């Protein structure tokens, strides 16, 4: 028969080892998750096979460029090499209006707040020009793309050319977004996106960029879509956008002197996945004169950054597709279509 001392010792050991067991049971899931995370980082699972739902995709629409010598490229990224990038990417369907029925009436209602009340002049099957009845302004609209270009002739207005009190910085971006919102033309991805501003000075009948807001007669604001799938949406202009507005120092209907709106809706739930080129192949294409140069200011380009983004064309496109973006010194931006060539139409 166990003595009281022996029973007490057994009880203490039971409590001790029982406590250890409870702690281990509690910590086991935590250690298990940490171990799994480390393993997956070292051994990531292969991506799901591409769905290729839409068949071969069309070639991207890049603006025509003037013939010239291919730049000399040098790669000097932070890593010292090309980065490792995904080998599968998404292509989204873009909603394109194919019906012209009642579209002109819808556009009339959109531009009515700008004071355009007269009937338009038809330029071709899909393009119309409206003239403002009170000021030297016009707007050209496309009833298929639903895009428009607004222009006010500011050259004879001394109030504009003689004053330099344009909105600055973020105030200009906010005003630009408000202008489109008043027309019912500020979708969520533009509202949540960024805006870039450029100060301009009047020189004769032209506008030239200028650094100081205090010397500016105008400020141009370019609105960019918010990132998609944690990737930027880049444009044909590089640092300019198909959605932009130029604001003056004047008020009322002379405040905005120019605006462009070329916007296509991306269908969020209508996408397919496609195999992408390896980044080395895209780099070879760029060096060989392939792809598209959105911005170039110097003959020898040092590439500092390479990444994947989505490309937004100035023209209507069927799909929002990924591109490799090469950024370099002097503001250089070059794009190469990212979808593997075997899945792109000839």
QUIPEBEL-V627429 format. One record per helix or strand. SS is the DSSP state (H for helix, E for strand). FROM is the first residue (numbers start at 1). TO is the last residue. If there is no record, write none. Layout:
BEGIN
ss:SS from:FROM to:TO
ss:SS from:FROM to:TO
END
This chain:
BEGIN
ss:H from:4 to:42
ss:E from:57 to:57
ss:E from:72 to:75
ss:E from:88 to:95
ss:H from:103 to:114
ss:E from:121 to:122
ss:E from:127 to:131
ss:E from:137 to:142
ss:E from:148 to:152
ss:H from:158 to:161
ss:H from:169 to:182
ss:H from:188 to:191
ss:E from:195 to:203
ss:E from:206 to:209
ss:H from:213 to:215
ss:E from:218 to:223
ss:E from:228 to:228
ss:E from:231 to:231
ss:E from:233 to:235
ss:E from:243 to:248
ss:H from:252 to:254
ss:E from:256 to:261
ss:E from:265 to:276
ss:H from:279 to:287
ss:E from:292 to:295
ss:E from:300 to:312
ss:E from:319 to:328
ss:H from:329 to:331
ss:E from:333 to:337
ss:E from:339 to:339
ss:H from:341 to:343
ss:E from:344 to:344
END
